[in-house]
Amino acid sequence: MTPADFQALAEFLPADRIITAAPEVERLSRDFYWYSPILKRDLADKLAEVVIQPRSVDELRAAIQYAYHRKIPITLRGAGTGNYGQCIPTHGGILLDLAALDKIIEITADGLAVCEPAVRLGAIESAARQSGWELRCYPSTYVKASVAGFCAGGSGGIGSITWGGLRENGTVHALTILTIEENPREIRLSGQDIFKVLHAWGTNGVIIQVELRLAPRTLWAQIAVSHPTFERAFDFSEALALNDGFKKRLVTCFEWPIPSWFAPLQKWVPHGQALSFFEIADDQLERLTHSVGPGGGEVVFVSPYSEVRRGSQLSDFTWNHTTLWALKADPSLTYLQCGLDPKRAREQMRQLKQRFGSEYLMHVEIVKWDGIVTPGSLPVIRYTSDERLQEMIDFCGEIGVSVANPHVNFLEGSGRWRPDDEKLVAKQQYDPHGLLNPGKMRGFAATLEQTPTSPTGFVRAYGD
Ligand SMILES: Cc1cc2nc3c(=O)[nH]c(=O)nc-3n(C[C@H](O)[C@H](O)[C@H](O)COP(=O)(O)OP(=O)(O)OC[C@H]3O[C@@H](n4cnc5c(N)ncnc54)[C@H](O)[C@@H]3O)c2cc1C
């Protein structure tokens, strides 16, 4: 970008929408990429040249038109809680921080949340609960994370044991996007079409409205159970996950010493024990408590699910928050994202422990993927070198454990690419010059138009 670009932006956007101060640009150009020692090294110097914070879709549209006119890269930011550098601008340009587009438009009587892109998931959960509904699934970052950021970057979380991933069961009812064209089109995608932009890392359209299907509200209870070994904790957790008689939102288990890193919980975390965290329907708590003893387990914590952010929740220590607590305790730790085979999970975990020992610590989130109760796994890994990390990923592949690699910064490498290339086709249609989050969708082959156009020319055209 040139000084003329900054001048031109200031001609059609109010001054407080444009951020050029280096520390602020740097802060907003970051997410939790540093979870990965590889991304931490590779992305450390990647920054936007300017941050634009639109307060309306019209301002957003004007910024897009300008970027299109000048062929300036655009990266989209919700709350910046992604952990693969998804919203880090690798080619400079404009960072569009959508945080101000944060209104819940409607919670309909039949349980649909219609939202602007940067509504925080915690705000949707609160509003939904007041109307007798709740989110079907949400990431452990729900207090901060935006709904469009979840759709573009996330996969599932608390609730996925019942409702599956975000991509399942029509949970994302519709997404409305703006295209990156001379005259950005507004397109509402529903049904199978949502997959064009769902989990596309903001590479092929700017989500300006999300419609999420909700679940009927449940009064939840949180419970932590300890077991002397991880194997017993897993047996108990899996049995609960498979038992349709229990209504569940969270089934997590951790190998020791992972629980020792949950600093705020040390008052009751038993030393040397494996732990399981559950969220189950409050009226089933007594039944669950009675089932704990026979396997050698012990209930070590019980609390109702209080509303969003009334004190910390057990879920604040699950999903990728587990890795955060581990990293706080020991910065040489990192993680992987694995899918165990439901029929061979015990054998696979035994093989992994045999090969890597305490370098590979078990953290399992049991979910229902495609209708099948599946042990998802976010193992805490001791990082020593890129080669050793790769050896672990390769070994997982050899024994049939799938890996969505969180140490790469492009969509196809992260393991969630669909073979029909629908995201790539959508990019060719909605972002023909490849301006959105360039570099993150490697398959995008279109050549960029190299002819720069004059900034003042744009301002005249926009003014017209
Ligand atoms: C501690 C921790 C725990 C986590 N736990 C989970 C978890 O349980 N489950 C899970 O799925 N993820 C989890 N994550 C990842 C992340 O928090 C979630 O995916 C979250 O929903 C991202 O939302 P965000 O608003 O922060 O998105 P951002 O990080 O701002 O953006 C994520 C991606 O979405 C794109 N994007 C943002 N807004 C738009 C838009 N309007 N249109 C198009 N693209 C857009 C960005 O360009 C980027 O590629 C975790 C991360 C951390 C650090």
The ligand as an SDF file (V2000), in Angstrom:
LIG
                    3D

 53 58  0  0  0  0  0  0  0  0999 V2000
   -7.9200  -21.5880   24.0200 C   0  0  0  0  0  0  0  0  0  0  0  0
   -8.5570  -21.9460   22.7090 C   0  0  0  0  0  0  0  0  0  0  0  0
   -9.5950  -22.8670   22.6970 C   0  0  0  0  0  0  0  0  0  0  0  0
  -10.2540  -23.1990   21.4910 C   0  0  0  0  0  0  0  0  0  0  0  0
  -11.2530  -24.1230   21.4990 N   0  0  0  0  0  0  0  0  0  0  0  0
  -11.8960  -24.4300   20.3480 C   0  0  0  0  0  0  0  0  0  0  0  0
  -12.9600  -25.3730   20.3380 C   0  0  0  0  0  0  0  0  0  0  0  0
  -13.3800  -25.8990   21.3650 O   0  0  0  0  0  0  0  0  0  0  0  0
  -13.5440  -25.6510   19.1580 N   0  0  0  0  0  0  0  0  0  0  0  0
  -13.1810  -25.0240   17.9910 C   0  0  0  0  0  0  0  0  0  0  0  0
  -13.7640  -25.3010   16.9490 O   0  0  0  0  0  0  0  0  0  0  0  0
  -12.1880  -24.1090   17.9900 N   0  0  0  0  0  0  0  0  0  0  0  0
  -11.5490  -23.7940   19.1310 C   0  0  0  0  0  0  0  0  0  0  0  0
  -10.5530  -22.8630   19.1230 N   0  0  0  0  0  0  0  0  0  0  0  0
  -10.3010  -22.0980   17.9090 C   0  0  0  0  0  0  0  0  0  0  0  0
  -11.1250  -20.7670   17.8750 C   0  0  0  0  0  0  0  0  0  0  0  0
  -11.2560  -20.2320   19.1610 O   0  0  0  0  0  0  0  0  0  0  0  0
  -12.5330  -20.9550   17.3480 C   0  0  0  0  0  0  0  0  0  0  0  0
  -12.5180  -21.5530   16.0870 O   0  0  0  0  0  0  0  0  0  0  0  0
  -13.3020  -19.6330   17.2920 C   0  0  0  0  0  0  0  0  0  0  0  0
  -14.6290  -19.9120   16.9810 O   0  0  0  0  0  0  0  0  0  0  0  0
  -12.7390  -18.6430   16.3030 C   0  0  0  0  0  0  0  0  0  0  0  0
  -13.5310  -17.4620   16.3720 O   0  0  0  0  0  0  0  0  0  0  0  0
  -12.8530  -16.0260   16.2220 P   0  0  0  0  0  0  0  0  0  0  0  0
  -13.9440  -15.0150   16.1750 O   0  0  0  0  0  0  0  0  0  0  0  0
  -11.8190  -15.8030   17.2350 O   0  0  0  0  0  0  0  0  0  0  0  0
  -12.2190  -16.1790   14.7760 O   0  0  0  0  0  0  0  0  0  0  0  0
  -10.8670  -15.5480   14.2140 P   0  0  0  0  0  0  0  0  0  0  0  0
   -9.6870  -16.1830   14.8810 O   0  0  0  0  0  0  0  0  0  0  0  0
  -10.9490  -14.0800   14.2340 O   0  0  0  0  0  0  0  0  0  0  0  0
  -10.9500  -16.0510   12.7150 O   0  0  0  0  0  0  0  0  0  0  0  0
  -10.9450  -17.4280   12.4070 C   0  0  0  0  0  0  0  0  0  0  0  0
  -11.0100  -17.5600   10.8770 C   0  0  0  0  0  0  0  0  0  0  0  0
  -12.2690  -17.0650   10.4400 O   0  0  0  0  0  0  0  0  0  0  0  0
  -12.0920  -16.0340    9.4610 C   0  0  0  0  0  0  0  0  0  0  0  0
  -13.1750  -15.0710    9.6470 N   0  0  0  0  0  0  0  0  0  0  0  0
  -13.4270  -14.2880   10.7370 C   0  0  0  0  0  0  0  0  0  0  0  0
  -14.5240  -13.5520   10.5190 N   0  0  0  0  0  0  0  0  0  0  0  0
  -14.9780  -13.8690    9.2740 C   0  0  0  0  0  0  0  0  0  0  0  0
  -16.0730  -13.4260    8.4700 C   0  0  0  0  0  0  0  0  0  0  0  0
  -16.9370  -12.5190    8.9010 N   0  0  0  0  0  0  0  0  0  0  0  0
  -16.2390  -13.9790    7.2480 N   0  0  0  0  0  0  0  0  0  0  0  0
  -15.3950  -14.9280    6.7700 C   0  0  0  0  0  0  0  0  0  0  0  0
  -14.3210  -15.3550    7.4910 N   0  0  0  0  0  0  0  0  0  0  0  0
  -14.1330  -14.8430    8.7190 C   0  0  0  0  0  0  0  0  0  0  0  0
  -10.7100  -15.4660    9.7360 C   0  0  0  0  0  0  0  0  0  0  0  0
  -10.1540  -14.8680    8.5860 O   0  0  0  0  0  0  0  0  0  0  0  0
   -9.9580  -16.7190   10.1570 C   0  0  0  0  0  0  0  0  0  0  0  0
   -9.5180  -17.4130    9.0120 O   0  0  0  0  0  0  0  0  0  0  0  0
   -9.8550  -22.5660   20.2920 C   0  0  0  0  0  0  0  0  0  0  0  0
   -8.8000  -21.6490   20.3070 C   0  0  0  0  0  0  0  0  0  0  0  0
   -8.1550  -21.3380   21.4960 C   0  0  0  0  0  0  0  0  0  0  0  0
   -7.0440  -20.3360   21.4760 C   0  0  0  0  0  0  0  0  0  0  0  0
  1  2  1  0
  2  3  1  0
  2 52  2  0
  3  4  2  0
  4  5  1  0
  4 50  1  0
  5  6  2  0
  6  7  1  0
  6 13  1  0
  7  8  2  0
  7  9  1  0
  9 10  1  0
 10 11  2  0
 10 12  1  0
 12 13  2  0
 13 14  1  0
 14 15  1  0
 14 50  1  0
 15 16  1  0
 16 17  1  0
 16 18  1  0
 18 19  1  0
 18 20  1  0
 20 21  1  0
 20 22  1  0
 22 23  1  0
 23 24  1  0
 24 25  2  0
 24 26  1  0
 24 27  1  0
 27 28  1  0
 28 29  2  0
 28 30  1  0
 28 31  1  0
 31 32  1  0
 32 33  1  0
 33 34  1  0
 33 48  1  0
 34 35  1  0
 35 36  1  0
 35 46  1  0
 36 37  1  0
 36 45  1  0
 37 38  2  0
 38 39  1  0
 39 40  1  0
 39 45  2  0
 40 41  1  0
 40 42  2  0
 42 43  1  0
 43 44  2  0
 44 45  1  0
 46 47  1  0
 46 48  1  0
 48 49  1  0
 50 51  2  0
 51 52  1  0
 52 53  1  0
M  END
$$$$
